[in-house]
Amino acid sequence: MIDVYVVKLCFRGVHRLENVTFAAAGAYRIRAAEKGGGLAGESNPLVVASRSPGEKIYWGDIHTHTMYSDGRGTPEETYDFGRRISALDFCAVTDHDILIEDWMWSRIKDAAKRYYAPGRYVTFLAYEWSGASDVGGDHNVYTTGADMPLFRSSEINVC
């Protein structure tokens, strides 16, 4: 067990441990506690291997909504939360097409470009095409590029 003592709450509730090493391979948990009692917690198990695995697991969220549709925060806050708080490897903002105005779409595109950090944090430009249930319902549209048109479901005749 590795003990980590936190003197005070960290900026915006986040504290990253850096340069942590383990003496041997095995399963570990990290325990964090506020000095003098109070807040305390324990991590999920960490599996430490003696060498790097052949495959990597990447964590992401490819279906998020902002205040532009039925979620919270701005696109910038969503990408920041994914990278800094949730420690995601990739993320996409997928607001509903029928609620996105042109200025919002521009801001979503700009945020995806600004937060994209190759090899560290991948952002996908995306939106949720909000179709009627008789034509298959909602579908998420993604691109690996920096730009794509927004095809609103309200403007497309799928019959």
Backbone as CSV, one residue per row, in Angstrom:
resi,resn,N_x,N_y,N_z,CA_x,CA_y,CA_z,C_x,C_y,C_z
1,MET,0.853,-1.172,0.000,0.000,0.000,0.000,0.892,1.226,0.000
2,ILE,0.593,2.174,-0.858,1.305,3.442,-0.918,0.442,4.472,-0.197
3,ASP,0.981,5.163,0.768,0.246,6.211,1.465,0.581,7.563,0.861
4,VAL,-0.439,8.339,0.546,-0.256,9.681,0.023,-1.032,10.608,0.942
5,TYR,-0.374,11.576,1.509,-1.048,12.498,2.408,-1.229,13.840,1.719
6,VAL,-2.445,14.302,1.701,-2.781,15.556,1.047,-2.978,16.609,2.131
7,VAL,-2.188,17.660,2.087,-2.242,18.699,3.107,-3.505,19.540,2.953
8,LYS,-3.884,19.857,1.745,-5.078,20.656,1.499,-5.727,20.157,0.217
9,LEU,-6.950,20.565,0.006,-7.617,20.196,-1.237,-6.890,20.871,-2.393
10,CYS,-6.709,20.151,-3.460,-5.965,20.660,-4.605,-6.852,21.533,-5.476
11,PHE,-6.223,22.336,-6.308,-6.928,23.237,-7.203,-7.986,22.487,-8.007
12,ARG,-9.212,22.929,-7.912,-10.349,22.357,-8.636,-10.506,20.863,-8.393
13,GLY,-10.088,20.379,-7.217,-10.349,19.009,-6.809,-9.507,17.941,-7.458
14,VAL,-8.376,18.302,-8.048,-7.560,17.318,-8.758,-6.142,17.314,-8.215
15,HIS,-5.610,16.134,-8.022,-4.198,15.991,-7.653,-3.647,14.795,-8.413
16,ARG,-2.632,15.016,-9.208,-2.006,13.938,-9.975,-0.708,13.547,-9.290
17,LEU,-0.521,12.254,-9.135,0.732,11.744,-8.588,1.710,11.570,-9.734
18,GLU,2.895,12.075,-9.572,3.914,11.950,-10.613,5.120,11.223,-10.047
19,ASN,5.806,10.499,-10.905,7.034,9.786,-10.539,6.829,8.790,-9.407
20,VAL,5.686,8.127,-9.390,5.433,7.084,-8.403,6.049,5.790,-8.927
21,THR,6.829,5.129,-8.113,7.431,3.856,-8.501,7.045,2.787,-7.486
22,PHE,7.045,1.556,-7.946,6.715,0.413,-7.101,7.911,-0.526,-7.084
23,ALA,8.160,-1.137,-5.952,9.340,-1.990,-5.776,9.263,-3.278,-6.583
24,ALA,8.064,-3.774,-6.822,7.919,-5.057,-7.513,6.581,-5.116,-8.233
25,ALA,6.472,-6.044,-9.154,5.199,-6.272,-9.838,4.179,-6.764,-8.817
26,GLY,2.910,-6.478,-9.086,1.854,-6.928,-8.188,0.665,-5.998,-8.253
27,ALA,-0.279,-6.208,-7.350,-1.475,-5.373,-7.273,-1.329,-4.428,-6.084
28,TYR,-1.625,-3.161,-6.324,-1.489,-2.143,-5.292,-2.738,-1.284,-5.250
29,ARG,-2.935,-0.606,-4.139,-3.946,0.437,-4.000,-3.242,1.655,-3.428
30,ILE,-3.697,2.820,-3.819,-3.152,4.049,-3.267,-4.185,4.632,-2.320
31,ARG,-3.742,4.949,-1.129,-4.617,5.546,-0.124,-4.209,7.007,0.043
32,ALA,-5.179,7.897,0.001,-4.935,9.326,0.209,-5.744,9.762,1.409
33,ALA,-5.126,10.565,2.257,-5.814,11.046,3.447,-5.376,12.465,3.753
34,GLU,-6.298,13.232,4.260,-6.017,14.588,4.696,-5.288,14.506,6.032
35,LYS,-4.220,15.278,6.191,-3.493,15.272,7.457,-4.437,15.676,8.581
36,GLY,-4.342,14.973,9.681,-5.192,15.289,10.825,-6.584,14.685,10.724
37,GLY,-6.785,13.713,9.844,-8.105,13.091,9.692,-8.927,13.820,8.659
38,GLY,-10.178,13.622,8.687,-11.048,14.274,7.699,-11.205,13.409,6.465
39,LEU,-10.919,13.979,5.323,-11.117,13.277,4.058,-10.108,12.149,3.880
40,ALA,-10.582,11.016,3.366,-9.704,9.887,3.072,-10.346,9.068,1.964
41,GLY,-9.529,8.367,1.210,-10.038,7.515,0.146,-8.987,6.540,-0.314
42,GLU,-9.433,5.543,-1.060,-8.526,4.513,-1.547,-8.828,4.251,-3.014
43,SER,-7.799,4.045,-3.798,-7.951,3.836,-5.233,-8.475,2.444,-5.545
44,ASN,-8.890,2.275,-6.774,-9.138,0.940,-7.304,-7.794,0.221,-7.388
45,PRO,-7.788,-1.093,-7.548,-6.499,-1.801,-7.647,-5.698,-1.346,-8.863
46,LEU,-4.405,-1.187,-8.663,-3.467,-0.879,-9.735,-2.641,-2.128,-9.977
47,VAL,-2.596,-2.610,-11.190,-1.793,-3.779,-11.510,-0.477,-3.287,-12.087
48,VAL,0.604,-3.622,-11.412,1.938,-3.199,-11.823,2.644,-4.403,-12.426
49,ALA,3.087,-4.265,-13.672,3.775,-5.352,-14.370,5.272,-5.073,-14.397
50,SER,6.054,-6.102,-14.593,7.506,-5.941,-14.633,7.971,-5.368,-15.977
51,ARG,7.109,-5.431,-16.999,7.441,-4.841,-18.295,6.158,-4.342,-18.947
52,SER,6.298,-3.473,-19.907,5.131,-2.893,-20.565,4.359,-3.970,-21.326
53,PRO,3.037,-3.914,-21.285,2.234,-4.883,-22.038,2.338,-4.610,-23.537
54,GLY,2.040,-5.614,-24.345,2.076,-5.458,-25.794,0.957,-4.577,-26.313
55,GLU,-0.146,-4.518,-25.587,-1.284,-3.703,-25.997,-1.591,-2.693,-24.902
56,LYS,-2.152,-1.552,-25.301,-2.526,-0.518,-24.343,-4.036,-0.353,-24.337
57,ILE,-4.555,0.030,-23.203,-5.965,0.379,-23.073,-6.061,1.893,-23.046
58,TYR,-6.966,2.437,-23.863,-7.196,3.871,-23.892,-8.599,4.144,-23.371
59,TRP,-8.756,5.207,-22.617,-10.030,5.558,-22.004,-10.577,6.809,-22.674
60,GLY,-11.883,6.789,-22.965,-12.470,7.956,-23.599,-13.965,8.042,-23.423
61,ASP,-14.516,9.148,-23.854,-15.951,9.385,-23.842,-16.295,10.026,-25.179
62,ILE,-17.018,9.291,-26.020,-17.340,9.803,-27.355,-18.809,10.208,-27.498
63,HIS,-19.467,10.446,-26.361,-20.851,10.919,-26.403,-21.082,11.860,-25.228
64,THR,-20.728,13.137,-25.420,-20.934,14.129,-24.369,-21.812,15.251,-24.905
65,HIS,-22.548,15.879,-24.018,-23.391,17.018,-24.381,-22.998,18.220,-23.540
66,THR,-23.058,19.386,-24.146,-22.758,20.631,-23.452,-24.063,21.399,-23.223
67,MET,-23.920,22.610,-22.720,-25.094,23.458,-22.514,-25.739,23.865,-23.835
68,TYR,-25.097,23.543,-24.965,-25.683,23.841,-26.267,-26.841,22.915,-26.604
69,SER,-26.951,21.806,-25.921,-28.125,20.943,-26.128,-28.684,20.556,-24.764
70,ASP,-28.480,19.352,-24.304,-29.077,18.952,-23.026,-28.025,18.523,-22.005
71,GLY,-26.866,19.200,-22.028,-25.804,18.898,-21.077,-25.441,20.115,-20.257
72,ARG,-24.185,20.137,-19.813,-23.714,21.241,-18.975,-22.378,21.750,-19.493
73,GLY,-22.097,23.005,-19.227,-20.802,23.584,-19.551,-20.623,23.863,-21.026
74,THR,-19.479,24.460,-21.327,-19.127,24.800,-22.698,-18.345,23.648,-23.327
75,PRO,-18.146,23.673,-24.648,-17.284,22.655,-25.260,-15.879,22.665,-24.652
76,GLU,-15.344,23.863,-24.386,-14.017,23.961,-23.776,-13.984,23.298,-22.407
77,GLU,-15.001,23.539,-21.607,-15.068,22.920,-20.268,-15.201,21.403,-20.370
78,THR,-15.926,20.943,-21.361,-16.087,19.500,-21.548,-14.764,18.839,-21.895
79,TYR,-14.021,19.412,-22.848,-12.722,18.846,-23.217,-11.716,18.962,-22.067
80,ASP,-11.743,20.080,-21.343,-10.852,20.247,-20.201,-11.160,19.216,-19.119
81,PHE,-12.432,19.020,-18.822,-12.838,18.037,-17.812,-12.381,16.637,-18.229
82,GLY,-12.575,16.301,-19.491,-12.156,14.985,-19.977,-10.665,14.754,-19.821
83,ARG,-9.883,15.755,-20.163,-8.424,15.613,-20.106,-7.896,15.720,-18.680
84,ARG,-8.282,16.772,-17.971,-7.653,17.096,-16.704,-8.285,16.383,-15.505
85,ILE,-9.594,16.258,-15.480,-10.276,15.660,-14.336,-10.463,14.154,-14.531
86,SER,-11.024,13.750,-15.667,-11.307,12.336,-15.912,-10.117,11.551,-16.428
87,ALA,-9.040,12.242,-16.804,-7.820,11.601,-17.327,-8.118,10.728,-18.546
88,LEU,-8.990,11.225,-19.428,-9.331,10.491,-20.641,-8.210,10.622,-21.665
89,ASP,-8.167,9.661,-22.570,-7.240,9.703,-23.699,-7.897,10.319,-24.930
90,PHE,-9.234,10.238,-25.018,-9.954,10.804,-26.159,-11.348,11.231,-25.732
91,CYS,-11.928,12.168,-26.491,-13.228,12.714,-26.127,-13.887,13.337,-27.358
92,ALA,-15.211,13.363,-27.368,-15.973,14.022,-28.432,-17.190,14.715,-27.833
93,VAL,-17.435,15.934,-28.278,-18.664,16.659,-27.940,-19.686,16.290,-29.009
94,THR,-20.830,15.775,-28.598,-21.853,15.327,-29.554,-23.202,15.975,-29.250
95,ASP,-23.239,17.286,-29.307,-24.500,17.984,-29.073,-25.493,17.674,-30.192
96,HIS,-26.785,17.830,-29.880,-27.858,17.544,-30.839,-27.863,18.569,-31.972
97,ASP,-27.841,18.071,-33.200,-27.771,18.933,-34.384,-28.879,19.968,-34.443
98,ILE,-30.071,19.614,-34.035,-31.218,20.519,-34.168,-31.165,21.685,-33.178
99,LEU,-30.285,21.600,-32.185,-30.160,22.666,-31.195,-28.913,23.520,-31.407
100,ILE,-28.025,23.074,-32.287,-26.770,23.782,-32.514,-26.964,24.893,-33.540
101,GLU,-26.677,26.128,-33.132,-26.685,27.261,-34.060,-25.305,27.348,-34.712
102,ASP,-25.214,28.088,-35.811,-23.948,28.182,-36.542,-22.786,28.641,-35.665
103,TRP,-23.005,29.646,-34.817,-21.933,30.140,-33.948,-21.498,29.064,-32.952
104,MET,-22.444,28.228,-32.508,-22.122,27.135,-31.586,-21.261,26.086,-32.287
105,TRP,-21.625,25.759,-33.524,-20.866,24.770,-34.298,-19.430,25.260,-34.496
106,SER,-19.268,26.550,-34.768,-17.919,27.114,-34.905,-17.131,26.975,-33.600
107,ARG,-17.788,27.221,-32.492,-17.110,27.116,-31.196,-16.772,25.660,-30.864
108,ILE,-17.650,24.721,-31.209,-17.369,23.291,-30.996,-16.150,22.877,-31.820
109,LYS,-16.111,23.301,-33.083,-14.961,22.982,-33.945,-13.672,23.586,-33.390
110,ASP,-13.730,24.831,-32.961,-12.543,25.498,-32.414,-12.041,24.790,-31.154
111,ALA,-12.958,24.385,-30.283,-12.562,23.701,-29.046,-11.917,22.356,-29.352
112,ALA,-12.487,21.619,-30.302,-11.902,20.316,-30.674,-10.487,20.494,-31.205
113,LYS,-10.272,21.524,-32.022,-8.931,21.805,-32.555,-7.967,22.212,-31.444
114,ARG,-8.421,23.083,-30.560,-7.551,23.631,-29.519,-7.116,22.569,-28.502
115,TYR,-7.999,21.651,-28.165,-7.676,20.644,-27.148,-7.015,19.393,-27.719
116,TYR,-6.975,19.269,-29.031,-6.328,18.110,-29.670,-4.823,18.155,-29.424
117,ALA,-4.301,17.096,-28.828,-2.861,17.000,-28.526,-2.396,15.610,-28.961
118,PRO,-1.916,15.480,-30.202,-1.536,14.167,-30.737,-0.644,13.376,-29.778
119,GLY,-1.026,12.116,-29.571,-0.264,11.238,-28.689,-0.569,11.409,-27.215
120,ARG,-1.347,12.464,-26.864,-1.666,12.691,-25.456,-3.165,12.789,-25.200
121,TYR,-3.888,13.481,-26.078,-5.331,13.663,-25.888,-5.953,13.899,-27.258
122,VAL,-6.800,12.983,-27.679,-7.418,13.052,-29.005,-8.848,13.551,-28.857
123,THR,-9.165,14.582,-29.612,-10.527,15.099,-29.643,-11.105,14.820,-31.024
124,PHE,-12.348,14.401,-31.039,-13.038,14.141,-32.294,-14.100,15.211,-32.497
125,LEU,-14.162,15.769,-33.688,-15.259,16.654,-34.048,-16.463,15.762,-34.322
126,ALA,-17.599,16.100,-33.705,-18.762,15.211,-33.804,-20.048,15.976,-33.487
127,TYR,-21.168,15.335,-33.787,-22.478,15.828,-33.360,-23.443,14.654,-33.367
128,GLU,-24.582,14.847,-32.716,-25.625,13.817,-32.699,-26.731,14.238,-33.654
129,TRP,-26.903,13.437,-34.701,-27.963,13.660,-35.678,-29.241,13.144,-35.039
130,SER,-30.173,14.045,-34.764,-31.359,13.712,-33.976,-32.537,13.358,-34.876
131,GLY,-32.571,12.125,-35.319,-33.609,11.682,-36.243,-34.843,11.156,-35.548
132,ALA,-35.940,11.165,-36.255,-37.187,10.611,-35.725,-37.058,9.098,-35.602
133,SER,-37.827,8.527,-34.695,-37.727,7.077,-34.449,-38.104,6.254,-35.677
134,ASP,-38.963,6.794,-36.557,-39.353,6.021,-37.749,-38.240,5.960,-38.802
135,VAL,-37.172,6.746,-38.625,-36.034,6.670,-39.543,-34.773,6.207,-38.814
136,GLY,-34.956,5.532,-37.701,-33.814,4.944,-37.001,-33.340,5.680,-35.773
137,GLY,-33.956,6.816,-35.433,-33.583,7.528,-34.223,-32.287,8.307,-34.356
138,ASP,-31.674,8.562,-33.220,-30.458,9.371,-33.183,-29.239,8.572,-33.641
139,HIS,-28.308,9.284,-34.277,-27.038,8.695,-34.720,-25.937,9.708,-34.440
140,ASN,-24.796,9.236,-34.009,-23.657,10.118,-33.792,-22.778,10.118,-35.030
141,VAL,-22.316,11.311,-35.414,-21.510,11.509,-36.607,-20.145,12.015,-36.149
142,TYR,-19.080,11.331,-36.557,-17.722,11.671,-36.128,-16.821,11.860,-37.351
143,THR,-15.779,12.654,-37.161,-14.729,12.746,-38.162,-13.382,12.780,-37.447
144,THR,-12.364,12.302,-38.130,-11.009,12.438,-37.599,-10.366,13.714,-38.110
145,GLY,-11.080,14.436,-38.965,-10.572,15.695,-39.500,-10.906,16.876,-38.605
146,ALA,-10.402,18.031,-38.981,-10.622,19.252,-38.200,-11.908,19.972,-38.581
147,ASP,-12.571,19.524,-39.658,-13.779,20.201,-40.103,-14.698,19.207,-40.794
148,MET,-15.980,19.475,-40.712,-16.992,18.729,-41.471,-18.269,19.547,-41.434
149,PRO,-19.126,19.350,-42.417,-20.389,20.083,-42.400,-21.327,19.511,-41.339
150,LEU,-22.218,20.348,-40.854,-23.258,19.929,-39.914,-24.544,19.749,-40.706
151,PHE,-24.954,18.513,-40.891,-26.205,18.219,-41.595,-27.301,18.074,-40.555
152,ARG,-28.188,19.050,-40.482,-29.245,19.023,-39.484,-30.355,18.063,-39.916
153,SER,-30.787,17.258,-38.966,-31.834,16.280,-39.277,-33.140,16.973,-39.664
154,SER,-33.360,18.172,-39.179,-34.581,18.907,-39.513,-34.594,19.411,-40.955
155,GLU,-33.431,19.401,-41.609,-33.329,19.927,-42.971,-33.159,18.836,-44.021
156,ILE,-33.137,17.578,-43.599,-32.879,16.486,-44.533,-34.104,15.601,-44.619
157,ASN,-34.545,15.351,-45.834,-35.658,14.447,-46.063,-35.082,13.052,-46.297
158,VAL,-35.302,12.144,-45.355,-34.720,10.804,-45.462,-35.671,9.791,-46.097
159,CYS,-36.822,10.233,-46.532,-37.799,9.311,-47.142,-37.523,9.112,-48.610
